[in-house]
Amino acid sequence: MATEEQVRESLEAVLVPAAKRSIVGLNMVREVNISDGKVVITLASTGLIPGAQDWIKTKTQDKLIKTGPE
């Protein structure tokens, strides 16, 4: 099973389009909970327009699915 550190490392690849920085580097990943084989991530995105929020959510989900369990 993945650890919080591994999840955060994989999320380094998710870049905020306008900033060209990762969601981890911009401190948008507020919380990572791993329980019963599920990963729940809390993101801070209040300063982004709804379209950007949706895009980041989708990219984050895609990255976690591609990384998958170990």
CHARMM internal coordinates of N, CA and C (Angstrom, degrees):
IC EDIT
DIST 1 N 1 CA 1.4450
DIST 1 CA 1 C 1.5299
ANGL 1 N 1 CA 1 C 109.12
DIST 1 C 2 N 1.2989
ANGL 1 CA 1 C 2 N 115.33
DIHE 1 N 1 CA 1 C 2 N 144.73
DIST 2 N 2 CA 1.4603
ANGL 1 C 2 N 2 CA 121.38
DIHE 1 CA 1 C 2 N 2 CA -179.09
DIST 2 CA 2 C 1.5279
ANGL 2 N 2 CA 2 C 110.65
DIHE 1 C 2 N 2 CA 2 C -70.60
DIST 2 C 3 N 1.3219
ANGL 2 CA 2 C 3 N 114.71
DIHE 2 N 2 CA 2 C 3 N 150.61
DIST 3 N 3 CA 1.4573
ANGL 2 C 3 N 3 CA 120.67
DIHE 2 CA 2 C 3 N 3 CA 175.77
DIST 3 CA 3 C 1.5339
ANGL 3 N 3 CA 3 C 108.62
DIHE 2 C 3 N 3 CA 3 C -99.19
DIST 3 C 4 N 1.3113
ANGL 3 CA 3 C 4 N 115.88
DIHE 3 N 3 CA 3 C 4 N 167.90
DIST 4 N 4 CA 1.4712
ANGL 3 C 4 N 4 CA 119.70
DIHE 3 CA 3 C 4 N 4 CA 177.82
DIST 4 CA 4 C 1.5244
ANGL 4 N 4 CA 4 C 110.23
DIHE 3 C 4 N 4 CA 4 C -59.74
DIST 4 C 5 N 1.3245
ANGL 4 CA 4 C 5 N 116.30
DIHE 4 N 4 CA 4 C 5 N -40.88
DIST 5 N 5 CA 1.4640
ANGL 4 C 5 N 5 CA 119.93
DIHE 4 CA 4 C 5 N 5 CA -179.75
DIST 5 CA 5 C 1.5343
ANGL 5 N 5 CA 5 C 110.92
DIHE 4 C 5 N 5 CA 5 C -62.16
DIST 5 C 6 N 1.3208
ANGL 5 CA 5 C 6 N 117.57
DIHE 5 N 5 CA 5 C 6 N -41.85
DIST 6 N 6 CA 1.4645
ANGL 5 C 6 N 6 CA 120.96
DIHE 5 CA 5 C 6 N 6 CA 179.04
DIST 6 CA 6 C 1.5280
ANGL 6 N 6 CA 6 C 111.23
DIHE 5 C 6 N 6 CA 6 C -64.72
DIST 6 C 7 N 1.3178
ANGL 6 CA 6 C 7 N 116.54
DIHE 6 N 6 CA 6 C 7 N -39.15
DIST 7 N 7 CA 1.4678
ANGL 6 C 7 N 7 CA 120.64
DIHE 6 CA 6 C 7 N 7 CA 178.00
DIST 7 CA 7 C 1.5229
ANGL 7 N 7 CA 7 C 109.61
DIHE 6 C 7 N 7 CA 7 C -63.58
DIST 7 C 8 N 1.3159
ANGL 7 CA 7 C 8 N 116.53
DIHE 7 N 7 CA 7 C 8 N -47.50
DIST 8 N 8 CA 1.4675
ANGL 7 C 8 N 8 CA 119.68
DIHE 7 CA 7 C 8 N 8 CA 179.59
DIST 8 CA 8 C 1.5321
ANGL 8 N 8 CA 8 C 111.36
DIHE 7 C 8 N 8 CA 8 C -61.60
DIST 8 C 9 N 1.3320
ANGL 8 CA 8 C 9 N 117.04
DIHE 8 N 8 CA 8 C 9 N -39.45
DIST 9 N 9 CA 1.4653
ANGL 8 C 9 N 9 CA 120.50
DIHE 8 CA 8 C 9 N 9 CA 177.84
DIST 9 CA 9 C 1.5287
ANGL 9 N 9 CA 9 C 110.86
DIHE 8 C 9 N 9 CA 9 C -62.17
DIST 9 C 10 N 1.3162
ANGL 9 CA 9 C 10 N 117.57
DIHE 9 N 9 CA 9 C 10 N -42.10
DIST 10 N 10 CA 1.4639
ANGL 9 C 10 N 10 CA 120.23
DIHE 9 CA 9 C 10 N 10 CA -179.80
DIST 10 CA 10 C 1.5208
ANGL 10 N 10 CA 10 C 111.10
DIHE 9 C 10 N 10 CA 10 C -67.43
DIST 10 C 11 N 1.3234
ANGL 10 CA 10 C 11 N 116.96
DIHE 10 N 10 CA 10 C 11 N -30.51
DIST 11 N 11 CA 1.4702
ANGL 10 C 11 N 11 CA 120.44
DIHE 10 CA 10 C 11 N 11 CA -179.60
DIST 11 CA 11 C 1.5329
ANGL 11 N 11 CA 11 C 112.75
DIHE 10 C 11 N 11 CA 11 C -76.38
DIST 11 C 12 N 1.3238
ANGL 11 CA 11 C 12 N 116.99
DIHE 11 N 11 CA 11 C 12 N -9.44
DIST 12 N 12 CA 1.4712
ANGL 11 C 12 N 12 CA 120.24
DIHE 11 CA 11 C 12 N 12 CA 174.80
DIST 12 CA 12 C 1.5338
ANGL 12 N 12 CA 12 C 110.86
DIHE 11 C 12 N 12 CA 12 C -59.95
DIST 12 C 13 N 1.3269
ANGL 12 CA 12 C 13 N 116.61
DIHE 12 N 12 CA 12 C 13 N -23.64
DIST 13 N 13 CA 1.4672
ANGL 12 C 13 N 13 CA 121.50
DIHE 12 CA 12 C 13 N 13 CA -178.50
DIST 13 CA 13 C 1.5269
ANGL 13 N 13 CA 13 C 112.79
DIHE 12 C 13 N 13 CA 13 C -80.10
DIST 13 C 14 N 1.3287
ANGL 13 CA 13 C 14 N 117.94
DIHE 13 N 13 CA 13 C 14 N -10.70
DIST 14 N 14 CA 1.4724
ANGL 13 C 14 N 14 CA 121.55
DIHE 13 CA 13 C 14 N 14 CA 179.97
DIST 14 CA 14 C 1.5246
ANGL 14 N 14 CA 14 C 107.63
DIHE 13 C 14 N 14 CA 14 C -89.60
DIST 14 C 15 N 1.3257
ANGL 14 CA 14 C 15 N 115.72
DIHE 14 N 14 CA 14 C 15 N 108.26
DIST 15 N 15 CA 1.4649
ANGL 14 C 15 N 15 CA 121.20
DIHE 14 CA 14 C 15 N 15 CA -177.09
DIST 15 CA 15 C 1.5208
ANGL 15 N 15 CA 15 C 111.49
DIHE 14 C 15 N 15 CA 15 C -100.40
DIST 15 C 16 N 1.3193
ANGL 15 CA 15 C 16 N 115.48
DIHE 15 N 15 CA 15 C 16 N 141.56
DIST 16 N 16 CA 1.4664
ANGL 15 C 16 N 16 CA 121.46
DIHE 15 CA 15 C 16 N 16 CA 173.52
DIST 16 CA 16 C 1.5253
ANGL 16 N 16 CA 16 C 106.18
DIHE 15 C 16 N 16 CA 16 C -78.43
DIST 16 C 17 N 1.3337
ANGL 16 CA 16 C 17 N 117.44
DIHE 16 N 16 CA 16 C 17 N 121.23
DIST 17 N 17 CA 1.4731
ANGL 16 C 17 N 17 CA 120.54
DIHE 16 CA 16 C 17 N 17 CA -172.11
DIST 17 CA 17 C 1.5333
ANGL 17 N 17 CA 17 C 115.22
DIHE 16 C 17 N 17 CA 17 C -51.56
DIST 17 C 18 N 1.2970
ANGL 17 CA 17 C 18 N 118.02
DIHE 17 N 17 CA 17 C 18 N -50.41
DIST 18 N 18 CA 1.4654
ANGL 17 C 18 N 18 CA 120.53
DIHE 17 CA 17 C 18 N 18 CA -175.12
DIST 18 CA 18 C 1.5301
ANGL 18 N 18 CA 18 C 112.39
DIHE 17 C 18 N 18 CA 18 C -72.08
DIST 18 C 19 N 1.3212
ANGL 18 CA 18 C 19 N 116.68
DIHE 18 N 18 CA 18 C 19 N -30.94
DIST 19 N 19 CA 1.4621
ANGL 18 C 19 N 19 CA 120.95
DIHE 18 CA 18 C 19 N 19 CA -175.43
DIST 19 CA 19 C 1.5229
ANGL 19 N 19 CA 19 C 113.04
DIHE 18 C 19 N 19 CA 19 C -91.70
DIST 19 C 20 N 1.3398
ANGL 19 CA 19 C 20 N 117.23
DIHE 19 N 19 CA 19 C 20 N -22.25
DIST 20 N 20 CA 1.4736
ANGL 19 C 20 N 20 CA 122.15
DIHE 19 CA 19 C 20 N 20 CA -177.27
DIST 20 CA 20 C 1.5249
ANGL 20 N 20 CA 20 C 111.62
DIHE 19 C 20 N 20 CA 20 C 58.78
DIST 20 C 21 N 1.3334
ANGL 20 CA 20 C 21 N 115.56
DIHE 20 N 20 CA 20 C 21 N 30.51
DIST 21 N 21 CA 1.4651
ANGL 20 C 21 N 21 CA 121.92
DIHE 20 CA 20 C 21 N 21 CA 176.08
DIST 21 CA 21 C 1.5173
ANGL 21 N 21 CA 21 C 108.28
DIHE 20 C 21 N 21 CA 21 C -128.41
DIST 21 C 22 N 1.3221
ANGL 21 CA 21 C 22 N 115.48
DIHE 21 N 21 CA 21 C 22 N 158.35
DIST 22 N 22 CA 1.4654
ANGL 21 C 22 N 22 CA 119.41
DIHE 21 CA 21 C 22 N 22 CA -177.28
DIST 22 CA 22 C 1.5262
ANGL 22 N 22 CA 22 C 111.10
DIHE 21 C 22 N 22 CA 22 C -74.17
DIST 22 C 23 N 1.3404
ANGL 22 CA 22 C 23 N 114.11
DIHE 22 N 22 CA 22 C 23 N 159.18
DIST 23 N 23 CA 1.4625
ANGL 22 C 23 N 23 CA 118.32
DIHE 22 CA 22 C 23 N 23 CA 177.17
DIST 23 CA 23 C 1.5260
ANGL 23 N 23 CA 23 C 110.62
DIHE 22 C 23 N 23 CA 23 C -67.24
DIST 23 C 24 N 1.3199
ANGL 23 CA 23 C 24 N 117.12
DIHE 23 N 23 CA 23 C 24 N -25.20
DIST 24 N 24 CA 1.4675
ANGL 23 C 24 N 24 CA 120.69
DIHE 23 CA 23 C 24 N 24 CA 176.04
DIST 24 CA 24 C 1.5300
ANGL 24 N 24 CA 24 C 109.29
DIHE 23 C 24 N 24 CA 24 C -73.45
DIST 24 C 25 N 1.3277
ANGL 24 CA 24 C 25 N 116.64
DIHE 24 N 24 CA 24 C 25 N -46.22
DIST 25 N 25 CA 1.4643
ANGL 24 C 25 N 25 CA 121.37
DIHE 24 CA 24 C 25 N 25 CA -179.78
DIST 25 CA 25 C 1.5218
ANGL 25 N 25 CA 25 C 113.10
DIHE 24 C 25 N 25 CA 25 C -62.87
DIST 25 C 26 N 1.3298
ANGL 25 CA 25 C 26 N 116.15
DIHE 25 N 25 CA 25 C 26 N -28.94
DIST 26 N 26 CA 1.4647
ANGL 25 C 26 N 26 CA 120.76
DIHE 25 CA 25 C 26 N 26 CA 178.26
DIST 26 CA 26 C 1.5305
ANGL 26 N 26 CA 26 C 112.18
DIHE 25 C 26 N 26 CA 26 C -90.23
DIST 26 C 27 N 1.3468
ANGL 26 CA 26 C 27 N 116.03
DIHE 26 N 26 CA 26 C 27 N 7.77
DIST 27 N 27 CA 1.4632
ANGL 26 C 27 N 27 CA 122.72
DIHE 26 CA 26 C 27 N 27 CA 178.95
DIST 27 CA 27 C 1.5318
ANGL 27 N 27 CA 27 C 112.46
DIHE 26 C 27 N 27 CA 27 C 58.25
DIST 27 C 28 N 1.3176
ANGL 27 CA 27 C 28 N 116.25
DIHE 27 N 27 CA 27 C 28 N 37.02
DIST 28 N 28 CA 1.4577
ANGL 27 C 28 N 28 CA 120.47
DIHE 27 CA 27 C 28 N 28 CA 178.13
DIST 28 CA 28 C 1.5263
ANGL 28 N 28 CA 28 C 112.28
DIHE 27 C 28 N 28 CA 28 C -87.94
DIST 28 C 29 N 1.3339
ANGL 28 CA 28 C 29 N 117.02
DIHE 28 N 28 CA 28 C 29 N -17.96
DIST 29 N 29 CA 1.4666
ANGL 28 C 29 N 29 CA 120.57
DIHE 28 CA 28 C 29 N 29 CA 177.77
DIST 29 CA 29 C 1.5208
ANGL 29 N 29 CA 29 C 107.07
DIHE 28 C 29 N 29 CA 29 C -84.55
DIST 29 C 30 N 1.3093
ANGL 29 CA 29 C 30 N 115.70
DIHE 29 N 29 CA 29 C 30 N 103.74
DIST 30 N 30 CA 1.4637
ANGL 29 C 30 N 30 CA 120.72
DIHE 29 CA 29 C 30 N 30 CA -175.41
DIST 30 CA 30 C 1.5183
ANGL 30 N 30 CA 30 C 112.63
DIHE 29 C 30 N 30 CA 30 C -86.31
DIST 30 C 31 N 1.3411
ANGL 30 CA 30 C 31 N 116.03
DIHE 30 N 30 CA 30 C 31 N -35.52
DIST 31 N 31 CA 1.4572
ANGL 30 C 31 N 31 CA 118.82
DIHE 30 CA 30 C 31 N 31 CA -175.23
DIST 31 CA 31 C 1.5179
ANGL 31 N 31 CA 31 C 109.65
DIHE 30 C 31 N 31 CA 31 C -154.13
DIST 31 C 32 N 1.3244
ANGL 31 CA 31 C 32 N 116.04
DIHE 31 N 31 CA 31 C 32 N 142.30
DIST 32 N 32 CA 1.4631
ANGL 31 C 32 N 32 CA 122.74
DIHE 31 CA 31 C 32 N 32 CA 174.63
DIST 32 CA 32 C 1.5235
ANGL 32 N 32 CA 32 C 106.96
DIHE 31 C 32 N 32 CA 32 C -127.56
DIST 32 C 33 N 1.3241
ANGL 32 CA 32 C 33 N 116.54
DIHE 32 N 32 CA 32 C 33 N 118.15
DIST 33 N 33 CA 1.4636
ANGL 32 C 33 N 33 CA 121.65
DIHE 32 CA 32 C 33 N 33 CA 177.46
DIST 33 CA 33 C 1.5224
ANGL 33 N 33 CA 33 C 108.39
DIHE 32 C 33 N 33 CA 33 C -116.48
DIST 33 C 34 N 1.3136
ANGL 33 CA 33 C 34 N 116.10
DIHE 33 N 33 CA 33 C 34 N 129.89
DIST 34 N 34 CA 1.4571
ANGL 33 C 34 N 34 CA 122.10
DIHE 33 CA 33 C 34 N 34 CA 177.70
DIST 34 CA 34 C 1.5230
ANGL 34 N 34 CA 34 C 107.13
DIHE 33 C 34 N 34 CA 34 C -121.67
DIST 34 C 35 N 1.3413
ANGL 34 CA 34 C 35 N 115.28
DIHE 34 N 34 CA 34 C 35 N 119.55
DIST 35 N 35 CA 1.4565
ANGL 34 C 35 N 35 CA 120.10
DIHE 34 CA 34 C 35 N 35 CA -178.29
DIST 35 CA 35 C 1.5205
ANGL 35 N 35 CA 35 C 109.61
DIHE 34 C 35 N 35 CA 35 C -152.85
DIST 35 C 36 N 1.2987
ANGL 35 CA 35 C 36 N 116.50
DIHE 35 N 35 CA 35 C 36 N 134.43
DIST 36 N 36 CA 1.4701
ANGL 35 C 36 N 36 CA 122.27
DIHE 35 CA 35 C 36 N 36 CA 178.10
DIST 36 CA 36 C 1.5243
ANGL 36 N 36 CA 36 C 112.62
DIHE 35 C 36 N 36 CA 36 C 52.34
DIST 36 C 37 N 1.3276
ANGL 36 CA 36 C 37 N 116.75
DIHE 36 N 36 CA 36 C 37 N 38.69
DIST 37 N 37 CA 1.4556
ANGL 36 C 37 N 37 CA 121.01
DIHE 36 CA 36 C 37 N 37 CA 177.79
DIST 37 CA 37 C 1.5176
ANGL 37 N 37 CA 37 C 114.92
DIHE 36 C 37 N 37 CA 37 C 77.63
DIST 37 C 38 N 1.3191
ANGL 37 CA 37 C 38 N 117.75
DIHE 37 N 37 CA 37 C 38 N 5.63
DIST 38 N 38 CA 1.4653
ANGL 37 C 38 N 38 CA 121.92
DIHE 37 CA 37 C 38 N 38 CA 179.15
DIST 38 CA 38 C 1.5172
ANGL 38 N 38 CA 38 C 109.86
DIHE 37 C 38 N 38 CA 38 C -111.29
DIST 38 C 39 N 1.3266
ANGL 38 CA 38 C 39 N 114.82
DIHE 38 N 38 CA 38 C 39 N 144.40
DIST 39 N 39 CA 1.4574
ANGL 38 C 39 N 39 CA 120.91
DIHE 38 CA 38 C 39 N 39 CA 177.26
DIST 39 CA 39 C 1.5234
ANGL 39 N 39 CA 39 C 107.69
DIHE 38 C 39 N 39 CA 39 C -113.82
DIST 39 C 40 N 1.3251
ANGL 39 CA 39 C 40 N 115.98
DIHE 39 N 39 CA 39 C 40 N 125.54
DIST 40 N 40 CA 1.4627
ANGL 39 C 40 N 40 CA 121.55
DIHE 39 CA 39 C 40 N 40 CA 176.97
DIST 40 CA 40 C 1.5234
ANGL 40 N 40 CA 40 C 107.01
DIHE 39 C 40 N 40 CA 40 C -118.60
DIST 40 C 41 N 1.3300
ANGL 40 CA 40 C 41 N 114.63
DIHE 40 N 40 CA 40 C 41 N 125.30
DIST 41 N 41 CA 1.4652
ANGL 40 C 41 N 41 CA 120.58
DIHE 40 CA 40 C 41 N 41 CA -177.84
DIST 41 CA 41 C 1.5181
ANGL 41 N 41 CA 41 C 109.06
DIHE 40 C 41 N 41 CA 41 C -116.91
DIST 41 C 42 N 1.3208
ANGL 41 CA 41 C 42 N 115.38
DIHE 41 N 41 CA 41 C 42 N 133.72
DIST 42 N 42 CA 1.4612
ANGL 41 C 42 N 42 CA 121.25
DIHE 41 CA 41 C 42 N 42 CA 174.01
DIST 42 CA 42 C 1.5190
ANGL 42 N 42 CA 42 C 107.60
DIHE 41 C 42 N 42 CA 42 C -103.90
DIST 42 C 43 N 1.3365
ANGL 42 CA 42 C 43 N 115.22
DIHE 42 N 42 CA 42 C 43 N 121.83
DIST 43 N 43 CA 1.4638
ANGL 42 C 43 N 43 CA 121.37
DIHE 42 CA 42 C 43 N 43 CA 179.89
DIST 43 CA 43 C 1.5178
ANGL 43 N 43 CA 43 C 110.48
DIHE 42 C 43 N 43 CA 43 C -110.48
DIST 43 C 44 N 1.3178
ANGL 43 CA 43 C 44 N 116.39
DIHE 43 N 43 CA 43 C 44 N 142.31
DIST 44 N 44 CA 1.4550
ANGL 43 C 44 N 44 CA 122.65
DIHE 43 CA 43 C 44 N 44 CA 172.52
DIST 44 CA 44 C 1.5175
ANGL 44 N 44 CA 44 C 107.08
DIHE 43 C 44 N 44 CA 44 C -96.16
DIST 44 C 45 N 1.3041
ANGL 44 CA 44 C 45 N 116.87
DIHE 44 N 44 CA 44 C 45 N 119.95
DIST 45 N 45 CA 1.4628
ANGL 44 C 45 N 45 CA 118.76
DIHE 44 CA 44 C 45 N 45 CA -177.57
DIST 45 CA 45 C 1.5197
ANGL 45 N 45 CA 45 C 112.09
DIHE 44 C 45 N 45 CA 45 C -145.18
DIST 45 C 46 N 1.3139
ANGL 45 CA 45 C 46 N 117.03
DIHE 45 N 45 CA 45 C 46 N 26.79
DIST 46 N 46 CA 1.4582
ANGL 45 C 46 N 46 CA 120.36
DIHE 45 CA 45 C 46 N 46 CA -175.05
DIST 46 CA 46 C 1.5220
ANGL 46 N 46 CA 46 C 113.44
DIHE 45 C 46 N 46 CA 46 C -64.55
DIST 46 C 47 N 1.3269
ANGL 46 CA 46 C 47 N 117.90
DIHE 46 N 46 CA 46 C 47 N -24.44
DIST 47 N 47 CA 1.4560
ANGL 46 C 47 N 47 CA 120.61
DIHE 46 CA 46 C 47 N 47 CA -178.71
DIST 47 CA 47 C 1.5163
ANGL 47 N 47 CA 47 C 113.80
DIHE 46 C 47 N 47 CA 47 C -85.64
DIST 47 C 48 N 1.3233
ANGL 47 CA 47 C 48 N 116.94
DIHE 47 N 47 CA 47 C 48 N 2.16
DIST 48 N 48 CA 1.4598
ANGL 47 C 48 N 48 CA 120.42
DIHE 47 CA 47 C 48 N 48 CA -177.19
DIST 48 CA 48 C 1.5213
ANGL 48 N 48 CA 48 C 111.01
DIHE 47 C 48 N 48 CA 48 C -104.55
DIST 48 C 49 N 1.3106
ANGL 48 CA 48 C 49 N 115.64
DIHE 48 N 48 CA 48 C 49 N 151.04
DIST 49 N 49 CA 1.4560
ANGL 48 C 49 N 49 CA 119.65
DIHE 48 CA 48 C 49 N 49 CA 175.95
DIST 49 CA 49 C 1.5304
ANGL 49 N 49 CA 49 C 108.53
DIHE 48 C 49 N 49 CA 49 C -69.32
DIST 49 C 50 N 1.3330
ANGL 49 CA 49 C 50 N 117.84
DIHE 49 N 49 CA 49 C 50 N 154.17
DIST 50 N 50 CA 1.4726
ANGL 49 C 50 N 50 CA 120.31
DIHE 49 CA 49 C 50 N 50 CA -176.86
DIST 50 CA 50 C 1.5343
ANGL 50 N 50 CA 50 C 114.36
DIHE 49 C 50 N 50 CA 50 C -53.35
DIST 50 C 51 N 1.3084
ANGL 50 CA 50 C 51 N 118.34
DIHE 50 N 50 CA 50 C 51 N -38.54
DIST 51 N 51 CA 1.4599
ANGL 50 C 51 N 51 CA 120.59
DIHE 50 CA 50 C 51 N 51 CA 178.78
DIST 51 CA 51 C 1.5159
ANGL 51 N 51 CA 51 C 112.02
DIHE 50 C 51 N 51 CA 51 C -61.74
DIST 51 C 52 N 1.3184
ANGL 51 CA 51 C 52 N 116.80
DIHE 51 N 51 CA 51 C 52 N -40.36
DIST 52 N 52 CA 1.4646
ANGL 51 C 52 N 52 CA 121.36
DIHE 51 CA 51 C 52 N 52 CA 178.35
DIST 52 CA 52 C 1.5227
ANGL 52 N 52 CA 52 C 110.60
DIHE 51 C 52 N 52 CA 52 C -69.27
DIST 52 C 53 N 1.3219
ANGL 52 CA 52 C 53 N 116.96
DIHE 52 N 52 CA 52 C 53 N -37.79
DIST 53 N 53 CA 1.4612
ANGL 52 C 53 N 53 CA 120.66
DIHE 52 CA 52 C 53 N 53 CA 177.20
DIST 53 CA 53 C 1.5259
ANGL 53 N 53 CA 53 C 110.45
DIHE 52 C 53 N 53 CA 53 C -60.51
DIST 53 C 54 N 1.3204
ANGL 53 CA 53 C 54 N 116.69
DIHE 53 N 53 CA 53 C 54 N -45.95
DIST 54 N 54 CA 1.4623
ANGL 53 C 54 N 54 CA 121.10
DIHE 53 CA 53 C 54 N 54 CA 179.19
DIST 54 CA 54 C 1.5207
ANGL 54 N 54 CA 54 C 111.17
DIHE 53 C 54 N 54 CA 54 C -63.29
DIST 54 C 55 N 1.3244
ANGL 54 CA 54 C 55 N 116.80
DIHE 54 N 54 CA 54 C 55 N -41.57
DIST 55 N 55 CA 1.4620
ANGL 54 C 55 N 55 CA 121.41
DIHE 54 CA 54 C 55 N 55 CA -179.58
DIST 55 CA 55 C 1.5287
ANGL 55 N 55 CA 55 C 110.37
DIHE 54 C 55 N 55 CA 55 C -62.13
DIST 55 C 56 N 1.3308
ANGL 55 CA 55 C 56 N 116.86
DIHE 55 N 55 CA 55 C 56 N -45.92
DIST 56 N 56 CA 1.4606
ANGL 55 C 56 N 56 CA 121.24
DIHE 55 CA 55 C 56 N 56 CA -179.51
DIST 56 CA 56 C 1.5276
ANGL 56 N 56 CA 56 C 110.59
DIHE 55 C 56 N 56 CA 56 C -65.45
DIST 56 C 57 N 1.3190
ANGL 56 CA 56 C 57 N 116.96
DIHE 56 N 56 CA 56 C 57 N -40.49
DIST 57 N 57 CA 1.4663
ANGL 56 C 57 N 57 CA 120.48
DIHE 56 CA 56 C 57 N 57 CA 177.92
DIST 57 CA 57 C 1.5312
ANGL 57 N 57 CA 57 C 110.16
DIHE 56 C 57 N 57 CA 57 C -59.94
DIST 57 C 58 N 1.3239
ANGL 57 CA 57 C 58 N 117.02
DIHE 57 N 57 CA 57 C 58 N -45.95
DIST 58 N 58 CA 1.4621
ANGL 57 C 58 N 58 CA 121.17
DIHE 57 CA 57 C 58 N 58 CA -179.45
DIST 58 CA 58 C 1.5207
ANGL 58 N 58 CA 58 C 111.14
DIHE 57 C 58 N 58 CA 58 C -64.46
DIST 58 C 59 N 1.3331
ANGL 58 CA 58 C 59 N 117.65
DIHE 58 N 58 CA 58 C 59 N -45.17
DIST 59 N 59 CA 1.4661
ANGL 58 C 59 N 59 CA 121.14
DIHE 58 CA 58 C 59 N 59 CA 179.94
DIST 59 CA 59 C 1.5300
ANGL 59 N 59 CA 59 C 111.23
DIHE 58 C 59 N 59 CA 59 C -63.68
DIST 59 C 60 N 1.3327
ANGL 59 CA 59 C 60 N 116.92
DIHE 59 N 59 CA 59 C 60 N -37.29
DIST 60 N 60 CA 1.4559
ANGL 59 C 60 N 60 CA 121.33
DIHE 59 CA 59 C 60 N 60 CA 178.54
DIST 60 CA 60 C 1.5256
ANGL 60 N 60 CA 60 C 110.11
DIHE 59 C 60 N 60 CA 60 C -65.11
DIST 60 C 61 N 1.3273
ANGL 60 CA 60 C 61 N 116.78
DIHE 60 N 60 CA 60 C 61 N -46.33
DIST 61 N 61 CA 1.4611
ANGL 60 C 61 N 61 CA 120.73
DIHE 60 CA 60 C 61 N 61 CA 178.01
DIST 61 CA 61 C 1.5267
ANGL 61 N 61 CA 61 C 111.07
DIHE 60 C 61 N 61 CA 61 C -61.45
DIST 61 C 62 N 1.3259
ANGL 61 CA 61 C 62 N 116.75
DIHE 61 N 61 CA 61 C 62 N -44.87
DIST 62 N 62 CA 1.4689
ANGL 61 C 62 N 62 CA 121.01
DIHE 61 CA 61 C 62 N 62 CA 179.37
DIST 62 CA 62 C 1.5173
ANGL 62 N 62 CA 62 C 111.18
DIHE 61 C 62 N 62 CA 62 C -59.17
DIST 62 C 63 N 1.3180
ANGL 62 CA 62 C 63 N 116.98
DIHE 62 N 62 CA 62 C 63 N -43.62
DIST 63 N 63 CA 1.4661
ANGL 62 C 63 N 63 CA 120.96
DIHE 62 CA 62 C 63 N 63 CA -178.59
DIST 63 CA 63 C 1.5217
ANGL 63 N 63 CA 63 C 111.19
DIHE 62 C 63 N 63 CA 63 C -64.22
DIST 63 C 64 N 1.3164
ANGL 63 CA 63 C 64 N 117.20
DIHE 63 N 63 CA 63 C 64 N -41.05
DIST 64 N 64 CA 1.4632
ANGL 63 C 64 N 64 CA 120.25
DIHE 63 CA 63 C 64 N 64 CA 180.00
DIST 64 CA 64 C 1.5240
ANGL 64 N 64 CA 64 C 111.22
DIHE 63 C 64 N 64 CA 64 C -69.11
DIST 64 C 65 N 1.3130
ANGL 64 CA 64 C 65 N 117.17
DIHE 64 N 64 CA 64 C 65 N -37.20
DIST 65 N 65 CA 1.4707
ANGL 64 C 65 N 65 CA 120.27
DIHE 64 CA 64 C 65 N 65 CA 177.82
DIST 65 CA 65 C 1.5111
ANGL 65 N 65 CA 65 C 110.54
DIHE 64 C 65 N 65 CA 65 C -65.91
DIST 65 C 66 N 1.3347
ANGL 65 CA 65 C 66 N 117.19
DIHE 65 N 65 CA 65 C 66 N -42.72
DIST 66 N 66 CA 1.4722
ANGL 65 C 66 N 66 CA 121.11
DIHE 65 CA 65 C 66 N 66 CA 179.44
DIST 66 CA 66 C 1.5117
ANGL 66 N 66 CA 66 C 112.03
DIHE 65 C 66 N 66 CA 66 C -66.89
DIST 66 C 67 N 1.3335
ANGL 66 CA 66 C 67 N 116.72
DIHE 66 N 66 CA 66 C 67 N -35.00
DIST 67 N 67 CA 1.4623
ANGL 66 C 67 N 67 CA 120.92
DIHE 66 CA 66 C 67 N 67 CA 179.59
DIST 67 CA 67 C 1.5165
ANGL 67 N 67 CA 67 C 109.58
DIHE 66 C 67 N 67 CA 67 C -70.25
DIST 67 C 68 N 1.3201
ANGL 67 CA 67 C 68 N 116.07
DIHE 67 N 67 CA 67 C 68 N -44.48
DIST 68 N 68 CA 1.4584
ANGL 67 C 68 N 68 CA 122.54
DIHE 67 CA 67 C 68 N 68 CA 174.96
DIST 68 CA 68 C 1.5080
ANGL 68 N 68 CA 68 C 114.38
DIHE 67 C 68 N 68 CA 68 C 61.48
DIST 68 C 69 N 1.3334
ANGL 68 CA 68 C 69 N 115.36
DIHE 68 N 68 CA 68 C 69 N 174.36
DIST 69 N 69 CA 1.4648
ANGL 68 C 69 N 69 CA 119.96
DIHE 68 CA 68 C 69 N 69 CA -179.95
DIST 69 CA 69 C 1.5188
ANGL 69 N 69 CA 69 C 111.14
DIHE 68 C 69 N 69 CA 69 C -72.69
DIST 69 C 70 N 1.3101
ANGL 69 CA 69 C 70 N 114.94
DIHE 69 N 69 CA 69 C 70 N 155.32
DIST 70 N 70 CA 1.4689
ANGL 69 C 70 N 70 CA 120.29
DIHE 69 CA 69 C 70 N 70 CA 179.83
DIST 70 CA 70 C 1.4995
ANGL 70 N 70 CA 70 C 110.42
DIHE 69 C 70 N 70 CA 70 C -101.04
END
COOR INIT
IC SEED 1 N 1 CA 1 C
IC BUILD
